């Protein structure tokens, strides 16, 4: 979903924190056909493969106003980590959440922020999003 732009000649911009960037195997960095932004308060230069580094989500969002990107960016996607999701969900404006529910328990130290259902409308389908009926099968 983050690869496909809805506007010809434009690319989507993906924002994630440094830990999420490092969690992607090196051979898969950067995410192809997207403009990759890494959030870090410490890095002065983008990590190898990333296009930009920004100190905050607000700084990353300001990047798309710069002449270099203003006419290149279609959609902005937040792809992790947990604190970046939470900050984005508290931003003003229209925001769509594409949430995959995994019907399995795993040990984890990172969790998606609580979704305020007063702010978001639950859709069972969305154009362009892969939809699978998970109610068909019992949990493993």
Backbone as CSV, one residue per row, in Angstrom:
resi,resn,N_x,N_y,N_z,CA_x,CA_y,CA_z,C_x,C_y,C_z
1,UNK,0.816,-1.193,0.000,0.000,0.000,0.000,0.859,1.257,0.000
2,UNK,1.962,1.237,0.742,2.766,2.451,0.822,3.539,2.709,-0.460
3,UNK,3.651,1.689,-1.313,4.390,1.844,-2.562,3.576,2.569,-3.618
4,UNK,2.286,2.291,-3.686,1.447,2.779,-4.775,1.001,4.211,-4.551
5,UNK,1.396,5.061,-5.482,0.971,6.460,-5.446,-0.301,6.597,-6.262
6,UNK,-1.179,7.471,-5.830,-2.420,7.696,-6.578,-2.257,8.817,-7.600
7,UNK,-1.089,9.438,-7.625,-0.832,10.544,-8.553,0.372,10.208,-9.425
8,UNK,0.173,10.261,-10.715,1.238,9.926,-11.652,2.437,10.849,-11.459
9,UNK,3.624,10.242,-11.442,4.850,11.014,-11.314,5.219,11.383,-9.883
10,UNK,4.411,10.944,-8.920,4.707,11.246,-7.521,5.029,9.963,-6.768
11,UNK,5.625,10.130,-5.594,5.931,8.996,-4.719,5.336,9.259,-3.344
12,UNK,5.117,8.184,-2.619,4.699,8.319,-1.231,5.933,8.516,-0.362
13,UNK,5.737,9.203,0.745,6.803,9.448,1.702,6.511,8.607,2.938
14,UNK,7.508,7.845,3.390,7.334,7.010,4.577,8.224,7.541,5.695
15,UNK,7.629,7.657,6.880,8.338,8.182,8.050,8.370,7.093,9.112
16,UNK,9.565,6.895,9.684,9.680,5.959,10.801,10.840,6.400,11.677
17,UNK,10.840,5.897,12.934,11.938,6.237,13.832,13.162,5.385,13.509
18,UNK,14.280,5.747,14.113,15.554,5.084,13.830,15.514,3.591,14.162
19,UNK,14.896,3.221,15.288,14.825,1.799,15.661,14.050,0.996,14.621
20,UNK,12.966,1.557,14.121,12.175,0.860,13.102,12.989,0.733,11.818
21,UNK,13.724,1.787,11.465,14.601,1.742,10.286,15.605,0.601,10.443
22,UNK,16.238,0.513,11.609,17.250,-0.519,11.835,16.649,-1.918,11.911
23,UNK,15.358,-2.024,12.207,14.714,-3.342,12.274,14.468,-3.936,10.887
24,UNK,14.548,-3.112,9.862,14.374,-3.589,8.486,15.703,-4.196,8.040
25,UNK,15.703,-5.425,7.527,16.964,-6.007,7.054,17.642,-5.064,6.048
26,UNK,18.965,-4.943,6.166,19.720,-4.016,5.322,19.412,-4.182,3.838
27,UNK,19.240,-5.425,3.412,18.987,-5.674,1.987,17.649,-5.083,1.529
28,UNK,16.747,-4.790,2.472,15.429,-4.224,2.136,15.343,-2.724,2.389
29,UNK,16.480,-2.106,2.741,16.511,-0.657,2.969,17.172,0.020,1.789
30,UNK,16.686,1.152,1.381,15.444,1.804,1.782,14.246,1.074,1.180
31,UNK,13.051,1.405,1.637,11.852,0.858,1.009,11.782,1.445,-0.394
32,UNK,11.779,0.573,-1.382,11.857,0.999,-2.786,10.651,1.821,-3.214
33,UNK,10.896,2.704,-4.163,9.856,3.519,-4.804,9.108,4.408,-3.819
34,UNK,9.747,4.728,-2.712,9.186,5.645,-1.718,10.290,6.577,-1.244
35,UNK,9.905,7.727,-0.752,10.857,8.653,-0.152,10.934,8.287,1.325
36,UNK,12.113,7.884,1.781,12.307,7.370,3.133,12.856,8.443,4.065
37,UNK,12.132,8.690,5.161,12.554,9.654,6.179,12.722,8.903,7.495
38,UNK,13.850,9.135,8.158,14.130,8.519,9.452,14.130,9.617,10.513
39,UNK,13.418,9.366,11.609,13.393,10.309,12.726,14.486,9.945,13.723
40,UNK,15.293,10.939,14.086,16.342,10.732,15.081,16.768,12.080,15.639
41,UNK,16.894,12.156,16.946,17.381,13.389,17.569,18.901,13.449,17.526
42,UNK,19.556,12.293,17.337,21.016,12.242,17.379,21.680,12.313,16.009
43,UNK,21.091,11.666,15.001,21.732,11.616,13.684,21.743,12.992,13.026
44,UNK,22.879,13.321,12.409,23.005,14.588,11.670,22.782,14.371,10.174
45,UNK,23.067,13.153,9.714,22.915,12.780,8.310,21.963,11.596,8.217
46,UNK,21.258,11.454,7.088,20.384,10.278,6.935,21.208,8.993,7.004
47,UNK,20.687,7.953,7.643,21.408,6.678,7.622,21.520,6.178,6.184
48,UNK,22.491,5.324,5.947,22.720,4.819,4.596,21.430,4.265,4.008
49,UNK,21.059,4.767,2.837,19.855,4.315,2.145,18.658,5.220,2.341
50,UNK,18.607,5.933,3.466,17.483,6.851,3.711,17.701,8.130,2.908
51,UNK,16.631,8.798,2.589,16.721,10.035,1.824,16.878,11.258,2.712
52,UNK,16.206,11.234,3.866,16.224,12.378,4.776,16.241,11.894,6.215
53,UNK,16.751,12.750,7.095,16.641,12.547,8.536,15.964,13.792,9.097
54,UNK,15.097,13.596,10.086,14.406,14.712,10.731,14.422,14.475,12.235
55,UNK,14.483,15.545,12.989,14.542,15.433,14.455,13.194,15.100,15.082
56,UNK,12.094,15.415,14.373,10.759,15.198,14.940,9.771,14.923,13.818
57,UNK,8.595,14.457,14.193,7.540,14.241,13.208,7.166,15.562,12.548
58,UNK,7.063,16.625,13.335,6.739,17.936,12.760,7.782,18.361,11.732
59,UNK,9.063,18.153,12.048,10.125,18.494,11.091,10.016,17.648,9.825
60,UNK,9.686,16.373,9.986,9.534,15.494,8.822,8.380,15.965,7.944
61,UNK,7.284,16.364,8.564,6.127,16.837,7.793,6.424,18.163,7.097
62,UNK,7.301,18.970,7.678,7.688,20.239,7.044,8.536,20.008,5.798
63,UNK,9.201,18.850,5.725,10.021,18.539,4.553,9.218,18.609,3.262
64,UNK,7.954,18.186,3.316,7.165,18.144,2.079,6.786,19.532,1.584
65,UNK,7.040,20.558,2.395,6.782,21.928,1.964,7.979,22.519,1.227
66,UNK,9.141,21.865,1.335,10.344,22.368,0.678,10.237,22.153,-0.826
67,UNK,10.793,23.093,-1.608,10.707,22.987,-3.074,11.185,21.644,-3.620
68,UNK,12.194,21.061,-2.970,12.746,19.781,-3.420,11.700,18.664,-3.416
69,UNK,10.735,18.723,-2.488,9.745,17.654,-2.356,8.311,18.078,-2.647
70,UNK,8.044,19.353,-2.657,6.660,19.851,-2.738,5.850,19.224,-3.870
71,UNK,6.472,18.982,-5.001,5.736,18.445,-6.151,5.998,16.955,-6.378
72,UNK,6.727,16.326,-5.451,7.075,14.915,-5.612,6.264,13.981,-4.721
73,UNK,5.699,14.516,-3.625,5.059,13.667,-2.614,3.560,13.562,-2.853
74,UNK,3.056,12.325,-2.861,1.618,12.086,-2.946,1.053,11.948,-1.536
75,UNK,1.297,10.810,-0.898,0.767,10.566,0.449,1.915,10.382,1.437
76,UNK,1.635,10.683,2.694,2.595,10.474,3.775,2.113,9.287,4.598
77,UNK,3.017,8.339,4.822,2.710,7.143,5.610,3.620,7.102,6.829
78,UNK,3.044,6.841,7.983,3.810,6.625,9.209,3.929,5.113,9.362
79,UNK,5.172,4.613,9.430,5.362,3.162,9.455,6.084,2.680,10.717
80,UNK,6.100,3.487,11.760,6.630,3.053,13.047,7.626,4.037,13.628
81,UNK,7.905,3.857,14.822,7.483,2.989,15.865,6.284,3.519,16.634
82,UNK,6.083,2.898,17.759,4.898,3.140,18.569,4.709,4.613,18.924
83,UNK,5.771,5.276,19.361,5.639,6.686,19.763,5.350,7.584,18.565
84,UNK,5.845,7.207,17.387,5.574,8.000,16.176,4.116,7.823,15.770
85,UNK,3.603,6.588,15.862,2.178,6.366,15.594,1.326,7.221,16.526
86,UNK,1.664,7.184,17.816,0.874,7.919,18.809,0.894,9.418,18.520
87,UNK,2.069,9.952,18.217,2.174,11.380,17.910,1.370,11.731,16.661
88,UNK,1.453,10.893,15.638,0.707,11.146,14.397,-0.794,11.113,14.648
89,UNK,-1.234,10.191,15.495,-2.664,10.071,15.783,-3.195,11.281,16.549
90,UNK,-2.302,12.039,17.169,-2.705,13.240,17.898,-2.538,14.517,17.080
91,UNK,-2.090,14.383,15.834,-1.943,15.540,14.950,-3.323,15.996,14.482
92,UNK,-3.475,17.289,14.235,-4.739,17.748,13.653,-4.835,17.302,12.194
93,UNK,-6.027,17.270,11.671,-6.212,16.922,10.265,-6.769,15.527,10.088
94,UNK,-6.877,15.143,8.841,-7.463,13.847,8.493,-6.383,12.784,8.474
95,UNK,-6.686,11.675,9.099,-5.740,10.591,9.216,-6.483,9.279,9.055
96,UNK,-5.928,8.398,8.250,-6.498,7.060,8.100,-5.537,6.081,8.750
97,UNK,-6.071,5.148,9.501,-5.267,4.094,10.103,-5.531,2.803,9.346
98,UNK,-4.477,2.175,8.866,-4.600,0.860,8.248,-4.002,-0.114,9.254
99,UNK,-4.872,-0.855,9.916,-4.461,-1.715,11.019,-4.664,-3.168,10.626
100,UNK,-3.615,-3.944,10.799,-3.702,-5.384,10.587,-3.805,-6.039,11.953
101,UNK,-4.846,-6.797,12.144,-5.001,-7.523,13.409,-4.461,-8.939,13.207
102,UNK,-3.524,-9.306,14.038,-2.923,-10.632,13.973,-3.515,-11.450,15.108
103,UNK,-4.209,-12.489,14.751,-4.951,-13.285,15.735,-4.050,-14.356,16.341
104,UNK,-2.996,-13.906,16.981,-2.026,-14.799,17.604,-1.345,-14.009,18.716
105,UNK,-0.918,-14.672,19.759,-0.193,-14.008,20.837,1.304,-14.178,20.628
106,UNK,2.051,-13.086,20.828,3.502,-13.097,20.706,4.088,-12.322,21.877
107,UNK,5.296,-12.690,22.275,6.001,-11.868,23.251,6.409,-10.595,22.539
108,UNK,6.190,-9.469,23.190,6.500,-8.200,22.550,6.800,-7.146,23.594
109,UNK,7.599,-6.172,23.196,7.880,-5.057,24.095,7.384,-3.732,23.508
110,UNK,6.756,-3.801,22.343,6.252,-2.604,21.675,4.821,-2.849,21.237
111,UNK,3.973,-1.847,21.440,2.557,-2.011,21.131,2.029,-0.792,20.398
112,UNK,1.028,-1.012,19.555,0.369,0.085,18.860,-0.445,0.865,19.886
113,UNK,-0.479,2.186,19.772,-1.263,2.980,20.732,-2.744,2.614,20.692
114,UNK,-3.414,2.881,21.784,-4.860,2.664,21.871,-5.559,3.537,20.825
115,UNK,-6.524,2.965,20.122,-7.263,3.703,19.092,-8.550,4.240,19.699
116,UNK,-8.714,5.547,19.643,-9.920,6.209,20.146,-11.009,6.073,19.081
117,UNK,-11.965,5.182,19.312,-12.998,4.917,18.308,-13.971,6.076,18.128
118,UNK,-13.863,7.111,18.951,-14.657,8.326,18.730,-14.040,9.173,17.616
119,UNK,-12.742,8.986,17.388,-12.037,9.763,16.370,-11.973,9.050,15.021
120,UNK,-12.144,7.728,15.030,-11.969,6.934,13.816,-13.190,6.075,13.552
121,UNK,-13.504,5.925,12.287,-14.624,5.095,11.858,-14.052,3.773,11.346
122,UNK,-14.524,2.675,11.884,-14.043,1.363,11.488,-14.675,0.955,10.161
123,UNK,-13.829,0.631,9.194,-14.294,0.164,7.886,-13.843,-1.275,7.702
124,UNK,-14.717,-2.121,7.195,-14.318,-3.509,6.949,-13.539,-3.637,5.647
125,UNK,-13.714,-2.669,4.748,-12.996,-2.663,3.474,-12.595,-1.244,3.133
126,UNK,-11.536,-1.130,2.316,-11.099,0.175,1.838,-10.522,-0.032,0.444
127,UNK,-10.874,0.817,-0.522,-10.368,0.637,-1.886,-8.840,0.592,-1.915
128,UNK,-8.299,-0.438,-2.539,-6.858,-0.578,-2.664,-6.204,-1.339,-1.530
129,UNK,-6.945,-1.611,-0.462,-6.383,-2.353,0.672,-6.779,-3.813,0.555
130,UNK,-5.819,-4.684,0.799,-6.093,-6.113,0.786,-7.041,-6.429,1.929
131,UNK,-8.107,-7.126,1.627,-9.099,-7.443,2.651,-9.226,-8.954,2.756
132,UNK,-9.111,-9.463,3.959,-9.240,-10.889,4.206,-10.206,-11.091,5.355
133,UNK,-11.113,-12.019,5.197,-12.066,-12.303,6.261,-11.405,-13.229,7.275
134,UNK,-10.989,-12.661,8.395,-10.312,-13.462,9.411,-11.281,-14.246,10.273
135,UNK,-12.576,-13.986,10.122,-13.559,-14.704,10.924,-13.813,-16.116,10.400
136,UNK,-13.174,-16.461,9.295,-13.451,-17.754,8.679,-12.793,-18.911,9.406
137,UNK,-11.744,-18.582,10.141,-10.941,-19.676,10.669,-10.740,-19.530,12.170
138,UNK,-10.699,-20.643,12.895,-10.422,-20.545,14.331,-8.976,-20.113,14.553
139,UNK,-8.694,-19.450,15.671,-7.308,-19.065,15.954,-6.430,-20.294,16.105
140,UNK,-5.167,-20.127,15.788,-4.198,-21.233,15.900,-3.873,-21.535,17.331
